[in-house]
Amino acid sequence: GKEKPKRSFYTDLKAAKIWNHFGFYRMPGKTELDMSFIVCKVCKMKIKNFGNTTNARAHITRHHPELKDAEQSQPPAADQRTLSIACFIAKDLRPYSVVENEGFTHMLQTAEPRYAIPSRKFFTETAVPQLYQETKRKVANTLTKTTRVALTCDAWTSRATQSFVTFTAHYITDTWLLESRVLQTRVMHESHTAVNVNAMFHSVADEWELTVTDLVIVTDNAANMLAATQIDNLTHITCFAHTLNLAAQRALKLPTVSRLLGRIRRITGFFHRSTVANHELQEKKKLLQLPALDMIERFLEQQPAICAALLSPQVRRCGSDICTLSEMDISTAEEIASALKPVKDATCIMSEDSTPTLSVIAPLHAQLLHDTEAAGVAAETPVIREIKLAIHEDLVKRYSCARNKHMLYTSSFLDPRFKALPFLTTKDQLEVHANVLAEAAALQVLNSINILLNCVTNLYMQSMSVLNPLHFLCQRTPSAGGEPMRQLSLSWLDRLNANLCIPGTSVAAERVFSTAGDIVTAQRSSLTPEHVDQLLFLQKNLNVAPAKEQ
């Protein structure tokens, strides 16, 4: 067959955009092009050609600057290289100015010499906003296919002293996977009154085409948040992690605990301020062979090194008024850590992001109340008893309204891990069973047990260790008079979807704050609220994995 002509250097060279404005004359009396000169299509000037675009670009800059401006202001939207830089800026939390950094431009010019990096202004005003709009459309399309969406909401203040409110969405996909998305982070100049916060709820619902009355909103225990949801009688769950924190803070304010914490803070603050003391502490840590991570996390495990460092002559000269803890103080500190450990463990459980957590609130809440009630702590030491009673006093007033109890108990019943509701009395168990089965029966939808079997298995693959979903579905319930729940299987899909997509905490929204801290830094405090919203949204929602659809 006929051999294909080889691709020449000039063929590749003409792929550059600059060649839109230049061409070649033919040699006199011949069909070949005269490659020794290039010709400007605008002014017909002949320019010596040395096999690159240097002279051509110099000509455009000197004689036709308007062409250069147009070229820079409208880079090709489909250029994958430009798109990848926009993704790099968003996903890796890089400043827009990175495209002007000497090292970055050198790297790109080395990898792709012919690629002209668009300006910082282009990425700020065009590339990243377009990427944001495209990703937003995909998230919005996903939300329209869901049965129910739960929102978490929290407010935070940036380095620039601007108040932002972040919303995250949680839902179950058609393949029964629990998904979370950051919807928006908007600046709120108005006072955070209940009316203004409620107006923001409606604004979010309108922008994302959600029905306000169908939403479940998870917030902290702030009075304005509670009042905002009560205006429209919205379904509202208070963040259990925040509830636990309030209970722990109540215990930490006890006089005995507060005094000891003051001494510990004074010692740790001294080591943070004094370079001599900090160096001596590091040396004692090496000498005693204590694990560094544990020493940072827990003051008690640092105590041997701290005591040794404080007794050294070098440290005594710069901190003579700093005293280590006494034996009684150490014993008290150990008791405080022991008393607060269940609260810490519960907080860690509730902070899980990949499995349903609403169904965990009622069992954990009941267990903590049981462990801290007066009858159970009578034999404890005075310090532990005082801490547990303070925690109990704070927790007992939480989740007490009938609406919250119904939602929490129903979610626990639908969760195979807690379906027996062992934390409730027999009377309450029968009532929950009857209510859930009545709601499912009212839907008048039967069969399709395999669908429910698959969805339960997917949702709890990570958390279920011994329970069998099929056993759960076919188990006889007291309220049904021994009738298997198999017939109500498809109806339970709606109940599962409506309840198990609801997170038990607003941790997802709070996690955005740490990411925001990496974006709104001291060097980038002048970022506009719109750019902050776009970058946070893309960092959390943009999928850049090559094997997956974005």
Secondary structure by P-SEA (a helix, b strand, c coil): ccccccccaaaaaaccccccccccccccccccccccbbbccccbbbbbbcccaaaaaaaaacccaaaaaaaaaccccccaaaaaaaaaaacccccccccccaaaaaaaaaacccccccccccccccaaaaaaaaaaaaaaaaaaaccbbbbbbbcccccccbbbbbbbbbbbcccbbbbbbbcbbbbbcccccaaaaaaaaaaaaaaaccccccbbbbbcccaaaaaaaacccccccccaaaaaaaaaaaaaacaaaaaaaaaaaaaaaaaaccaaaaaaaaaaaaaacccaaaaaaccccaaaaaaaaaacaaaaaaccccccccaaaaaaaaaaaaaaaaaaaaaaaaaccccccccaaaaaaaaaaaaccccccccccaaaaaaaaaaaaaaaaccccaaaaaaaaaaaaacccccccccccaaaaaaaaaaaaaaaaaaccccaaaaaaaaaaaacccccccccaaaaaacccccccccccccaaaaaaaaaaacccccccaaaaaaaaaaaaaccccccccccaaaaaaaaaaaccccccccccc
